[in-house]
Structures are given as structure tokens and as C-alpha cells.
Amino acid sequence: MTKNIDNRKIKTHKSAVKNWWNSDKTKKWQHGKMYKKDFKNHLHVLFRKNRVLELISGLNLPKNAKVLELGFGGAELAGDLLKSGYEYTGIDISKHLVKHAKKKHFKYLKNKKAKFINLSLEDKYSFKSNYFDLVIEVGAFQYAGNLTKTLNEIKRVLKVKGFFLMAQSNMYSFNNLMNFRRFLKALIWFFQKKNFFYNYSLSFKDILLSTELKFFKKYKNSKFMNFKFMTNYSEVWKYKIIKRLFSIGKMQKLLKDNQFIVKKVSGGPFIYNSKDNTTIILSMLNKTLQLLCDLKLPLIIRFADSGIILASKKNS
Ligand SMILES: C[S@@+](CC[C@H](N)C(=O)[O-])C[C@H]1O[C@@H](n2cnc3c(N)ncnc32)[C@H](O)[C@@H]1O
């Protein structure tokens, strides 16, 4: 059974996601900045996109294969897929990202190789059944309140021998576990078997409150809980979005529970530094972990920054 946000909260969640991705703040995705090699902050995003492309090229799809992407963002991957000759359809909840994608890939729109549609991946799709050779989702499922419906739609529009490629950030990434505050959060997620997270704050106060234990709630307003030491790194977010948490294991289970067959589990990177001061030792360690991961050591993959999973429909 896929864990979904309970029905009472789904409406609020959906509109919060829509508002966030239509707000001015998310316009930065349009610049495609995080995919530039010199934008060190998001090297993991570039790694993920390249790995996704590697897996797709290994599928040996026909030159004019039909590809559907859910939540295309700045339409960077779309550009690579279009260059490969595929017929590309993308859906995204953000009006400004759709507008931007249409402008960026106007050439392909004109020759009818590309379509960019403003639609939520949680809605019913207007595409024919058994139509796409490949459906891709990279870093968009964390915003979905109800994945059962989405996965059913993916199965419906996929051809019998089609593939589904899913790539998501890993809640137990090595990079997360190396930061004490993030490590604490991950421990709470692990022991409380959390499927969603509600706040981004890294203050000790908020981390303790996120356990939802009565004990901490009771002392919420106490002096101790409100010392600077406890409230440092506190962050309040205007858009109250609930994000779905994924581990490599959770991704595989989600697919299996929804009648997909997992064909390949890949992932990476392991260590990256947002301030670009990664030491030689750390980058060597990253390379070694990546090599071991690529040799398919299941335990190592579980700590990759992103999990990238290739699956097919069960009836194929
Ligand atoms: C983190 S970005 C990732 C974008 C892109 N896939 C990438 O990897 O660069 C998430 C994207 O998913 C889109 N998105 C979020 N919720 C969505 C939904 N319910 N339906 C469709 N798109 C959604 C956002 O508008 C955004 O473009």
C-alpha cells in the first residue's frame, strides 16, 4: 500500500505545492544554473541528470521513441532528450516553467517534437493508454500527496514493454549523515518511520519538536528550549509544503507495491561540498564509494545522494 497524505490534508497540500511552484522564488529554476559545471552548489543535480541520461541510452530506445517527463523544471533534461531525437512530452505544475520551456525549446515545438503541458502529475492525464516508451520523473515525486493515482496513470500510459525511470534524493545520504543536525533529523525519520517531513528548520528546538513526542511539546515554551543555542538555524517557511521522504529501499518498495519490476538500481554521488572546498581526500573517498556503488554493492548504494531506479511494468 502506498503511503499517501491523508485525504483531509491533500487539498491544502496540493494548493501549497501549486503556489510554491508558481511563486517568483521558483523562477530561478528557469536559468538552468544548477546544471552548469561551475555552479558548485548543485553538482549533485548535474551528476543525477548525467546518470539518468546514461541509463536511458542503455535502453537502446528507437530514435523516435515517445518520452514523458513528470515535473520537468528548467527543461534541461528535456533539451538532452530532444537532441537525441525522441518525441518529448513534459508536464509541470508551474505555469512559468512551462512558459520558459516553450520558449527555450521553441524549435522542437515548431516541428512538433516537443510538448510542454501545465498539469499536475497527480491529475488524470489526457494521453492515450499504451503510448509512451519511457516515463521519467526526476526530483518531483517528493511533492506528490497521492502517489497511488500517479503510478496507476504511469502504468496506463506506458507501453507494455515500456520503462519507468525514477530519481529521487535519498533521506539517508552519506552527505546528510555527515552533518550533525541533519544526522539527528535522519535518526528521527528512521526511528519514527517517517514518510513525510514538514519543516526545514535545523534548530535543535525544531528537530526535537519534529519527534512529536509529548515530552518536548510540553516544554516548547520553556526557557531551555528557547535559548539561542536551541533556536539557532531556525527557519520558518511561508509555503507549508509537506515533502515525501525517499530512501533507496522505499523507492524500490514503492515500485514493487505498485506492480513495477525493478530492473536497475543506481545512484550517486556520495560526497559533495556546496562551498567547493572539497579536499582531495574527500573527493577520492567519493570516487571510491561511487566505484563500489557502480559495482553494485547494495549497502553502498543505500547512502548515495540520489537513488536512480529503472523499472518496467509487471505484465511485460
Ligand atoms: C525540484 S524540481 C525538479 C525539476 C527537474 N525534474 C530537474 O530535475 O531539474 C521539481 C519540479 O517538479 C514540479 N512539480 C512539483 N509538483 C508537481 C506536481 N504535482 N505536478 C507536476 N509537476 C510538479 C515543479 O514545478 C518543478 O518543476
The ligand as an SDF file (V2000), in Angstrom:
LIG
                    3D

 27 29  0  0  0  0  0  0  0  0999 V2000
   12.9590   20.0730   -7.7970 C   0  0  0  0  0  0  0  0  0  0  0  0
   12.2580   20.4700   -9.3520 S   0  0  0  0  0  0  0  0  0  0  0  0
   12.9890   19.2610  -10.4010 C   0  0  0  0  0  0  0  0  0  0  0  0
   12.9340   19.6610  -11.8220 C   0  0  0  0  0  0  0  0  0  0  0  0
   13.6010   18.7310  -12.8230 C   0  0  0  0  0  0  0  0  0  0  0  0
   12.9680   17.4440  -12.8800 N   0  0  0  0  0  0  0  0  0  0  0  0
   15.0460   18.6040  -12.5390 C   0  0  0  0  0  0  0  0  0  0  0  0
   15.4680   17.5560  -12.0450 O   0  0  0  0  0  0  0  0  0  0  0  0
   15.7770   19.5640  -12.8090 O   0  0  0  0  0  0  0  0  0  0  0  0
   10.6050   19.8710   -9.1530 C   0  0  0  0  0  0  0  0  0  0  0  0
    9.7390   20.1370  -10.3350 C   0  0  0  0  0  0  0  0  0  0  0  0
    8.5360   19.4180  -10.1560 O   0  0  0  0  0  0  0  0  0  0  0  0
    7.4380   20.2610  -10.4440 C   0  0  0  0  0  0  0  0  0  0  0  0
    6.2920   19.7870   -9.6710 N   0  0  0  0  0  0  0  0  0  0  0  0
    6.1190   19.8180   -8.3350 C   0  0  0  0  0  0  0  0  0  0  0  0
    4.9440   19.2580   -8.0060 N   0  0  0  0  0  0  0  0  0  0  0  0
    4.3630   18.8750   -9.1580 C   0  0  0  0  0  0  0  0  0  0  0  0
    3.1360   18.2570   -9.4810 C   0  0  0  0  0  0  0  0  0  0  0  0
    2.2660   17.9160   -8.5420 N   0  0  0  0  0  0  0  0  0  0  0  0
    2.8520   18.0320  -10.7690 N   0  0  0  0  0  0  0  0  0  0  0  0
    3.7270   18.3800  -11.7500 C   0  0  0  0  0  0  0  0  0  0  0  0
    4.9020   18.9800  -11.5110 N   0  0  0  0  0  0  0  0  0  0  0  0
    5.2270   19.2120  -10.2250 C   0  0  0  0  0  0  0  0  0  0  0  0
    7.8900   21.6430  -10.0770 C   0  0  0  0  0  0  0  0  0  0  0  0
    7.1510   22.6430  -10.7180 O   0  0  0  0  0  0  0  0  0  0  0  0
    9.3440   21.5850  -10.5330 C   0  0  0  0  0  0  0  0  0  0  0  0
    9.4670   21.9510  -11.8540 O   0  0  0  0  0  0  0  0  0  0  0  0
  1  2  1  0
  2  3  1  0
  2 10  1  0
  3  4  1  0
  4  5  1  0
  5  6  1  0
  5  7  1  0
  7  8  2  0
  7  9  1  0
 10 11  1  0
 11 12  1  0
 11 26  1  0
 12 13  1  0
 13 14  1  0
 13 24  1  0
 14 15  1  0
 14 23  1  0
 15 16  2  0
 16 17  1  0
 17 18  1  0
 17 23  2  0
 18 19  1  0
 18 20  2  0
 20 21  1  0
 21 22  2  0
 22 23  1  0
 24 25  1  0
 24 26  1  0
 26 27  1  0
M  CHG  2   2   1   9  -1
M  END
$$$$
